[in-house]
Amino acid sequence: MRLMTAMLTGLAASCLIATASPATAENVVRWARGDGVLTWDPHGAFTLPSYNGYEQVYESLIMNDANYNLLPRLAVAWKLSPPHGASSCARV
């Protein structure tokens, strides 16, 4: 009898917790992939699954179009420093 009471209490508590803060599109990230992200630190891992995960969560300063031209994302302006764009400066 005690086991049944404990199980029902646990079930009721889990139902209350589940309905107290419903999941909405603003606070749920669904990620389905066979091999997962190694770390959520963008500088911590350099694997394709990690990069794909970062792209879903973090926004970059710039992006490339189909012709590999630089387009703004977070950066509103940027310039490449000579020689050959070895370093760059972005204004966000």
MODELLER restraints for C-alpha pairs under 7 A, 6 or more apart:
rsr = mdl.restraints
at = mdl.atoms
rsr.add(forms.Gaussian(group=physical.xy_distance, feature=features.Distance(at['CA:35:A'], at['CA:49:A']), mean=6.66, stdev=0.5))
rsr.add(forms.Gaussian(group=physical.xy_distance, feature=features.Distance(at['CA:36:A'], at['CA:49:A']), mean=6.09, stdev=0.5))
rsr.add(forms.Gaussian(group=physical.xy_distance, feature=features.Distance(at['CA:36:A'], at['CA:50:A']), mean=7.00, stdev=0.5))
rsr.add(forms.Gaussian(group=physical.xy_distance, feature=features.Distance(at['CA:37:A'], at['CA:49:A']), mean=5.61, stdev=0.5))
rsr.add(forms.Gaussian(group=physical.xy_distance, feature=features.Distance(at['CA:37:A'], at['CA:50:A']), mean=4.27, stdev=0.5))
rsr.add(forms.Gaussian(group=physical.xy_distance, feature=features.Distance(at['CA:37:A'], at['CA:53:A']), mean=6.23, stdev=0.5))
rsr.add(forms.Gaussian(group=physical.xy_distance, feature=features.Distance(at['CA:38:A'], at['CA:45:A']), mean=6.41, stdev=0.5))
rsr.add(forms.Gaussian(group=physical.xy_distance, feature=features.Distance(at['CA:38:A'], at['CA:50:A']), mean=6.03, stdev=0.5))
rsr.add(forms.Gaussian(group=physical.xy_distance, feature=features.Distance(at['CA:39:A'], at['CA:45:A']), mean=6.44, stdev=0.5))
rsr.add(forms.Gaussian(group=physical.xy_distance, feature=features.Distance(at['CA:42:A'], at['CA:54:A']), mean=6.66, stdev=0.5))
rsr.add(forms.Gaussian(group=physical.xy_distance, feature=features.Distance(at['CA:60:A'], at['CA:73:A']), mean=6.36, stdev=0.5))
rsr.add(forms.Gaussian(group=physical.xy_distance, feature=features.Distance(at['CA:60:A'], at['CA:74:A']), mean=6.38, stdev=0.5))
rsr.add(forms.Gaussian(group=physical.xy_distance, feature=features.Distance(at['CA:61:A'], at['CA:72:A']), mean=6.62, stdev=0.5))
rsr.add(forms.Gaussian(group=physical.xy_distance, feature=features.Distance(at['CA:61:A'], at['CA:73:A']), mean=5.26, stdev=0.5))
rsr.add(forms.Gaussian(group=physical.xy_distance, feature=features.Distance(at['CA:61:A'], at['CA:74:A']), mean=4.56, stdev=0.5))
rsr.add(forms.Gaussian(group=physical.xy_distance, feature=features.Distance(at['CA:61:A'], at['CA:75:A']), mean=4.83, stdev=0.5))
rsr.add(forms.Gaussian(group=physical.xy_distance, feature=features.Distance(at['CA:62:A'], at['CA:70:A']), mean=6.44, stdev=0.5))
rsr.add(forms.Gaussian(group=physical.xy_distance, feature=features.Distance(at['CA:62:A'], at['CA:71:A']), mean=5.59, stdev=0.5))
rsr.add(forms.Gaussian(group=physical.xy_distance, feature=features.Distance(at['CA:62:A'], at['CA:72:A']), mean=4.63, stdev=0.5))
rsr.add(forms.Gaussian(group=physical.xy_distance, feature=features.Distance(at['CA:62:A'], at['CA:73:A']), mean=4.89, stdev=0.5))
rsr.add(forms.Gaussian(group=physical.xy_distance, feature=features.Distance(at['CA:62:A'], at['CA:74:A']), mean=6.67, stdev=0.5))
rsr.add(forms.Gaussian(group=physical.xy_distance, feature=features.Distance(at['CA:62:A'], at['CA:75:A']), mean=6.27, stdev=0.5))
rsr.add(forms.Gaussian(group=physical.xy_distance, feature=features.Distance(at['CA:63:A'], at['CA:70:A']), mean=5.68, stdev=0.5))
rsr.add(forms.Gaussian(group=physical.xy_distance, feature=features.Distance(at['CA:63:A'], at['CA:71:A']), mean=5.18, stdev=0.5))
rsr.add(forms.Gaussian(group=physical.xy_distance, feature=features.Distance(at['CA:63:A'], at['CA:72:A']), mean=6.34, stdev=0.5))
rsr.add(forms.Gaussian(group=physical.xy_distance, feature=features.Distance(at['CA:63:A'], at['CA:73:A']), mean=6.52, stdev=0.5))
rsr.add(forms.Gaussian(group=physical.xy_distance, feature=features.Distance(at['CA:64:A'], at['CA:70:A']), mean=4.78, stdev=0.5))
rsr.add(forms.Gaussian(group=physical.xy_distance, feature=features.Distance(at['CA:64:A'], at['CA:71:A']), mean=5.80, stdev=0.5))
rsr.add(forms.Gaussian(group=physical.xy_distance, feature=features.Distance(at['CA:65:A'], at['CA:71:A']), mean=6.79, stdev=0.5))
rsr.add(forms.Gaussian(group=physical.xy_distance, feature=features.Distance(at['CA:74:A'], at['CA:92:A']), mean=5.91, stdev=0.5))
rsr.add(forms.Gaussian(group=physical.xy_distance, feature=features.Distance(at['CA:75:A'], at['CA:90:A']), mean=6.03, stdev=0.5))
rsr.add(forms.Gaussian(group=physical.xy_distance, feature=features.Distance(at['CA:75:A'], at['CA:91:A']), mean=5.52, stdev=0.5))
rsr.add(forms.Gaussian(group=physical.xy_distance, feature=features.Distance(at['CA:75:A'], at['CA:92:A']), mean=4.30, stdev=0.5))
rsr.add(forms.Gaussian(group=physical.xy_distance, feature=features.Distance(at['CA:76:A'], at['CA:91:A']), mean=5.92, stdev=0.5))
rsr.add(forms.Gaussian(group=physical.xy_distance, feature=features.Distance(at['CA:76:A'], at['CA:92:A']), mean=5.56, stdev=0.5))
rsr.add(forms.Gaussian(group=physical.xy_distance, feature=features.Distance(at['CA:77:A'], at['CA:90:A']), mean=5.86, stdev=0.5))
rsr.add(forms.Gaussian(group=physical.xy_distance, feature=features.Distance(at['CA:77:A'], at['CA:91:A']), mean=5.26, stdev=0.5))
rsr.add(forms.Gaussian(group=physical.xy_distance, feature=features.Distance(at['CA:78:A'], at['CA:89:A']), mean=5.53, stdev=0.5))
rsr.add(forms.Gaussian(group=physical.xy_distance, feature=features.Distance(at['CA:78:A'], at['CA:90:A']), mean=4.19, stdev=0.5))
rsr.add(forms.Gaussian(group=physical.xy_distance, feature=features.Distance(at['CA:78:A'], at['CA:91:A']), mean=6.08, stdev=0.5))
rsr.add(forms.Gaussian(group=physical.xy_distance, feature=features.Distance(at['CA:79:A'], at['CA:88:A']), mean=5.82, stdev=0.5))
rsr.add(forms.Gaussian(group=physical.xy_distance, feature=features.Distance(at['CA:79:A'], at['CA:89:A']), mean=5.64, stdev=0.5))
rsr.add(forms.Gaussian(group=physical.xy_distance, feature=features.Distance(at['CA:79:A'], at['CA:90:A']), mean=6.73, stdev=0.5))
rsr.add(forms.Gaussian(group=physical.xy_distance, feature=features.Distance(at['CA:80:A'], at['CA:87:A']), mean=6.18, stdev=0.5))
rsr.add(forms.Gaussian(group=physical.xy_distance, feature=features.Distance(at['CA:80:A'], at['CA:88:A']), mean=4.45, stdev=0.5))
rsr.add(forms.Gaussian(group=physical.xy_distance, feature=features.Distance(at['CA:80:A'], at['CA:89:A']), mean=6.64, stdev=0.5))
rsr.add(forms.Gaussian(group=physical.xy_distance, feature=features.Distance(at['CA:81:A'], at['CA:87:A']), mean=5.46, stdev=0.5))
rsr.add(forms.Gaussian(group=physical.xy_distance, feature=features.Distance(at['CA:81:A'], at['CA:88:A']), mean=5.53, stdev=0.5))
